[in-house]
Amino acid sequence: MNGAEPSEGAAAPRPVPSPPKHPLTQPIPVVAGDREAKPARAKRRRPRRRRRGMPPRAVVLVGPMAAGKTSLGRNLAKELGVPFVDTDAVFVRAHGTITDFFASRGEEEFRLIEERIIAEELARPGTRIVALGGGAVLSARTRELLSAHPVVLLMTTQEAVLRTANLARRPLLRDDPDAWGRILEARRPLYEEVADITFRTDRASKEQLTRRIAEWVRSAGRRYKEMT
């Protein structure tokens, strides 16, 4: 019967639930203090670590011509992660080849300019590897400056030099092979005067020497830091 009241005892109809205040298709507002809803923190760059155990000044390589100062110096600087400077290369960039300079203006003027270049490079702050020309130790001023720096002497033999050197780039050795030995003997006392340690480049590979010298530089760095 249409419109009739439900009979006594019949179950009452269930109420229809109202729609949610925040539909599922819309973002739910963040509640303050909700840990999971905190915005992601921006990543901070970690400061670069300082090189530990490194001398706070130039480490200098000295030694006779063709002993390996430049090639070992580059490898050593790369191993330690520091700059490398070859003072002969600095001279050549500013004044042309050393052989031509000797011929046109003489050795005395070359030594004065070389001395000034070395003083400027040694005065620069921070750890770096500096390779000097074979005759740089002839300058008393340079030897005095070296007393404040860790100095590595690289030594070899005349036989090893003549076997491995590019004689086309070293006319002195090409025209007079025995000149190398005579020059070394004249300069040996000066090398030994300035050197803190000596490594033989004819008795180990470049890789072995690089590791050994790098270990010494780190230990020397600790000593030099204690002095400052």
C-alpha positions in Angstrom: 0.0 0.0 0.0 1.7 3.3 -1.2 2.5 5.8 1.5 1.8 3.3 4.2 3.8 3.4 7.4 6.2 0.5 8.0 4.7 -2.2 10.1 5.7 -2.6 13.7 8.8 -4.6 14.2 10.2 -3.9 10.6 13.9 -2.8 10.6 14.4 1.0 10.2 16.4 2.1 7.0 20.1 2.9 7.6 21.1 6.6 7.2 23.2 7.5 4.2 26.7 8.8 5.2 27.5 12.4 4.3 30.5 12.9 1.9 33.9 13.5 3.5 34.9 17.1 4.2 38.0 16.6 2.2 37.5 14.6 -1.0 40.2 12.0 -1.7 41.0 13.7 -4.9 42.2 16.9 -3.0 45.3 17.2 -0.9 44.8 16.9 2.9 46.1 19.9 4.8 49.3 19.3 6.8 48.8 19.3 10.5 51.4 21.2 12.4 53.8 18.9 14.3 53.3 16.0 11.9 56.8 14.5 11.6 56.1 12.7 8.3 54.9 15.9 6.7 58.1 18.0 7.3 59.6 19.4 4.2 62.9 17.8 3.1 66.0 19.6 4.3 68.3 21.0 1.6 71.5 19.1 1.4 74.5 21.0 2.7 77.8 20.8 0.9 80.5 19.4 3.1 83.5 21.6 3.4 86.6 20.3 1.6 88.9 18.5 3.9 92.2 20.2 4.5 95.2 18.2 3.4 96.7 16.8 6.5 100.4 16.2 7.1 101.5 18.6 4.3 104.1 21.3 4.7 102.6 24.7 4.5 105.1 25.8 1.9 106.9 24.7 -1.3 108.6 21.4 -1.4 111.6 21.8 -3.7 113.3 19.3 -6.0 116.9 19.8 -6.9 119.5 17.8 -8.7 121.7 17.5 -11.8 120.4 17.9 -15.4 118.2 15.1 -16.6 117.8 13.5 -13.2 114.0 13.5 -13.6 113.0 16.6 -11.6 110.3 17.7 -14.0 108.6 14.3 -14.7 108.8 13.2 -11.1 107.6 16.6 -9.9 104.5 16.4 -12.0 103.7 12.9 -10.8 104.4 13.9 -7.2 102.1 17.0 -7.4 99.4 14.9 -8.9 99.8 12.3 -6.1 99.5 14.9 -3.4 96.9 17.0 -5.2 99.0 20.2 -5.2 100.3 22.6 -7.9 103.5 22.0 -9.7 106.0 24.6 -11.0 109.1 24.1 -13.1 111.2 27.3 -12.7 113.0 26.6 -16.0 109.6 26.5 -17.7 108.7 29.8 -16.1 111.9 31.3 -17.5 111.3 30.0 -21.0 107.8 31.4 -21.1 109.1 34.9 -20.3 112.5 34.9 -22.1 112.7 32.2 -24.7 114.9 29.1 -24.6 117.7 28.9 -22.1 120.2 27.9 -24.7 119.5 30.9 -26.9 119.5 33.2 -23.8 122.9 31.9 -22.8 124.3 32.5 -26.3 122.9 36.1 -26.6 123.1 37.5 -23.0 125.3 35.1 -21.1 125.0 32.8 -18.1 125.5 35.6 -15.5 122.3 37.4 -16.5 120.5 34.1 -16.8 121.4 33.3 -13.2 120.1 36.6 -11.9 116.7 36.1 -13.6 116.6 32.5 -12.4 117.3 33.6 -8.8 114.5 36.1 -8.9 112.0 33.6 -10.4 112.9 31.1 -7.7 112.5 33.7 -4.9 109.0 34.6 -6.2 107.9 31.0 -6.4 109.2 30.1 -3.0 107.4 33.1 -1.5 104.0 31.9 -2.6 101.9 30.5 0.3 100.6 26.9 0.5 101.9 23.5 -0.4 103.3 23.1 -3.9 106.1 21.2 -5.7 108.8 23.4 -7.3 111.5 21.9 -9.5 114.7 23.9 -9.9 117.2 23.9 -12.8 120.4 22.0 -12.3 122.5 25.1 -11.7 120.1 26.9 -9.4 122.0 25.9 -6.3 125.0 28.0 -7.5 123.2 31.1 -6.1 124.0 31.8 -2.4 120.7 33.6 -2.1 118.8 30.6 -3.4 120.5 28.3 -1.1 119.6 30.5 1.8 116.0 30.5 0.8 116.0 26.7 0.5 116.9 26.4 4.2 113.3 27.2 5.1 111.8 24.5 2.8 111.7 20.7 2.5 114.3 19.9 -0.2 114.5 16.6 -2.1 117.7 15.8 -4.0 117.2 13.6 -7.1 120.4 11.8 -8.1 121.3 9.5 -10.9 124.4 8.4 -12.9 125.9 9.6 -16.2 125.3 6.2 -17.8 121.6 6.4 -16.9 121.3 10.0 -18.3 123.0 9.1 -21.6 120.8 6.1 -21.9 117.5 7.9 -21.3 117.9 11.6 -22.0 116.8 13.2 -25.3 120.2 14.4 -26.5 118.6 16.5 -29.3 117.2 18.7 -26.5 120.5 18.7 -24.6 123.3 19.7 -26.9 125.8 19.9 -24.1 125.5 16.2 -23.5 125.4 15.4 -27.3 128.6 17.3 -27.9 130.4 16.4 -24.7 128.9 13.4 -22.9 131.4 13.6 -20.1 130.4 17.1 -19.2 127.5 15.8 -17.1 129.9 14.0 -14.7 132.2 17.0 -14.4 129.3 19.4 -13.7 127.8 17.1 -11.1 131.1 16.7 -9.2 131.5 20.5 -9.1 127.9 21.0 -7.8 127.6 18.0 -5.6 128.6 19.8 -2.3 125.9 22.4 -3.0 123.2 19.8 -3.6 124.1 18.0 -0.4 124.2 21.3 1.5 120.6 22.2 0.7 119.0 18.7 0.6 117.0 17.1 3.4 116.8 13.7 1.7 118.2 12.0 -1.4 116.4 9.6 -3.8 118.1 7.8 -6.7 116.1 7.9 -9.8 118.0 5.2 -11.6 117.1 2.5 -9.0 113.3 2.5 -9.0 110.4 3.2 -11.3 108.7 6.6 -11.4 105.7 5.1 -9.7 107.7 3.7 -6.9 109.7 6.9 -6.4 106.5 9.0 -6.5 105.0 7.0 -3.7 108.2 7.1 -1.6 108.7 10.8 -2.0 105.0 11.5 -1.3 105.3 9.6 2.0 108.4 11.6 2.9 106.7 14.9 2.0 103.7 14.0 4.3 106.1 13.2 7.2 108.1 16.3 6.5 104.9 18.3 6.6 104.2 17.3 10.1 107.7 18.4 11.2 107.5 21.7 9.4 104.1 22.5 11.0 105.5 21.9 14.4 108.2 24.5 13.6 105.7 27.2 12.6 
